Amino acid sequence: MSSIYDDNYFITEIGMPHIFPNPREGSDEGLLAYGGDLNPNRLLTAYRNGIFPWFNKNDPILWWSPNPRLVLYPNEFKESKSLRRVIRNKGYKVRFDTNFRAVIDYCSKVPREGQDGTWLTDEMKEAYIELYNMGFAHSIETYYNGELVGGFYGISMGKAFFGESMFALMPDASKVALRVLSNIFIKKCYDFIDCQVETPHLMSLGARLISRDEFLDQLEEALGKPSDLGSWSEWSKYIE
């Protein structure tokens, strides 16, 4: 099966479009569809349309686009005094795309807030690892004394970043990674970080809710801008 790329590096398989219901017409809960698979073309189609997979082990694949949507604008990140002290004194170092598999493995061991178990099945992990190998998925990693202690991963297209899951083995380790990424996104003119659904943790860091229609309008604009496809391992040079 051959593939074609458009100017935003979006992939569609010739002869096999991956079509989802219009998210603007979905319920506020956001469940749009179930079934299908997690091949890269379907996943990229979903993200491009403001849709993401979220399901538990042994359930069918569920596809969501909730209303409202939680987003973090890079210039609205809230850095508390305590976090500022951690960044200054703790000795954390942030790197990009040097250990994606370890990050997603750690994320899979920690249940998402409000859930009894992890949503990151082996099938999900392998799908995102494939997107990482293709240059769409990225890991932001926090190290302490050379050991990976926190971070998160997500998908990037255009000037939108779709955050997926984070973990922390030491206090504020994932917050530090998000602070660093937000700073770099300001420099690189990224529009927003998609945080998907409301959580007190992300709200405390400056994320806010917007309507689904507003999110989809902003997403369309962000996708019209050039993508940073490929490894971000050299982005450490942007860290102040």
N, C-alpha and C positions, 0 to 999 in steps of 0.2 A: 504494500500500500504506500503510494507516494504521498508527500506532504508539500504544502506551500507555506511561505512565510509572508506576512505583510510588513509594513514599515514598523510596527510595534512588536515584531517577533512573535506574534500570535500564530499558533499552529492550527490548521484545519486539515483533516484527512480528506483527500479528494475522493468523492463518491460516498463519504460516510460522515455527514454532518451530525454534530451532537447538539440536539435541540432541547432547550428547557422551556417550561412555561414562563410567560412574562412575569418577572418578580413584582412589577408595579400592580399587578392584579391579584397578588397573593394575600392571604390573611395576615393580620398583624403578627400572629405566632410565627409565621414565616416558612412553614413546611410547604415546599413546592412540588416535590416529586420523591419517588423512592425507586430503588433498583439501579440497573446499569452497572458500570464498573468504574475503576479508578485509573484508567489509562491516562497518560499525560494530556491528550487532546481533549478529553472530556473534562478533566480538572481545569485546564486553562480556559476552556469555554465557560465553565461555571464561574470562575473568579472574574473573568472579563464581564460577566453579566451580574456581578454582585451576589453570587450564590456560592455557598461553601458546603462541603460534606460534614456531617456530624451524626454519629450513630454509635451504638454500643456493640460489643462483641455478640455475634450470633443474630444480630438484627440485620434487616436489609439496609443497604446504603440509603441514607436520608439526605436530601438536599434542601438547604435553608437559605432564606433571605428575610430576616426579621425586620419588623417595623415597631419602634425606631431602631437605629443602628448606632453602635458605639464607635466613635472615631477619636483619635488623638492627632491634633494638628501639632507638628513639631515645635512651633514657636509658643505653644501653650503648655508645654511640659512643666509641671509644678515640682520644683526642687526644694524640698524642705531643708531647714537648717541642719537637721540630723543627717540627711542624705548628703548634703554638701560636705559635712565633716567626714563621712564615710569615704566619699570620693577623694578627699584630700589626704586622709590619714590611714585608710585601711590597707592600702597596698594592692588593690585590685588592678588587674590589667585586662583590657578588652581587646579581643581579636575577632576577625571575621573569616568565616568559611575555612577554618583550619581543621575542624573536627565535627562536621555536620552529623555524622552517624552517632557519635557519642551524645550530642545534644538531644537528638530525637529519641535516643534510647532512654536518657534520663527523663525526658518529658513523658515518656510512656509509662514510667514507673509511678508517677504522681497523678492521682485522680484530679480531674478538673473540678473547680469549685462548684459545689452543689450536686456533684455526681458521686455515686457509690463506687465506681470503678473507672479505669482509664478508657478513653475513647480511642486511643491510638493502638489499633490492632497491628499485627505484623503486616497485613495487607496495606494498611494506611502508611506505615513507616516505609515500606518498600516503594510505594507510589511517590512519596515526597523525596526519597533518596534519588529516585530517577529524575525528578524535576530539578534536584540539586545538580545532578550530573549534566543536565541540559542547560544549566545556567539561570534557571528561574527561581529556584529556592535558595535561601541563604540562612546561615546561622550566625548569630551574634553571641559571642562566648566570653564569659568572665573567668579569669584565672586568679588564683592566689598561691603564691610560692610555686608557680608552674603547674598547679593542679586545676582542672576544670571544676568550678564550683557554682556555676549558674549561667543563665542565658536563655535564649529563645530562638525560634526559627519562623520563617514565613515565606511568602511568595511575593515577588516584585515584578510588576509590569507597568510600563510607562513611568509615571511619577507617583504611583500608588504602591503601598506596601501592605500586604494582607498578613497580619500577625496570626499565628496559629496556636502555639503553646509555649509556655515558659517553665523554668524550674529554678530552684535556688537551694543549694546545700549549705550556704552560709548567709547570714543576714544581709539583705539588700543587694545580693549579687545580681539578681535579674533586673532590679531597678537601675543599677549602675549601667548595665548593658543598654537598657532602654534610653537612659539619659544620653549616653554616647551616640547612639543611633539618631536620636532626635537632633542633636547638635549637628551631626553630619548632614542629615536631611535638610536642615535649614540652609546649609552651604550649597547643597546640590539641588535645592528648589523642589523638594518633594512636597506633594500636596497634603498627604495625610497617611496615617497608619490606621488601617482598619482593625478594630478590636472586637468586632462582631456583636457581642452581647454584653449587657451591663454587668460589671463586677465592681464591688466597693474598692478593690485594690487598684484597678485601672482608673476609676473615677478620682481616687485620691491623688493620682499622678497627673491629672489634667484632662483625661479623656471625657468627652461629653456626648450626649445623645442628640442625634439629628433624625429627621424623618427619612424613611426609606427613599422617597422620591428625591429628596435633597442629596442623599448619599449617591444615588444612581446618576444624578446630574453631574455631581463632582467627579464621580468615577469616569464617566464618559470624557470629561475634560482631561483628567489625569492620563488616561490611556492614549490621548492624542499627542503626548509628549514622548521624547526619546527614552528608551529603556536602557538600564545599565545591565545588559545581559552578560552573563559569565561570572567568573569568580570575583568576590569582593575582598579577597585576602590582602590586597594592597591598601585597603581603606584605612588601615591603622595610621597611615601618614596624615590623615585628617584629624586625628585625635589631639586635642590640645593638652 
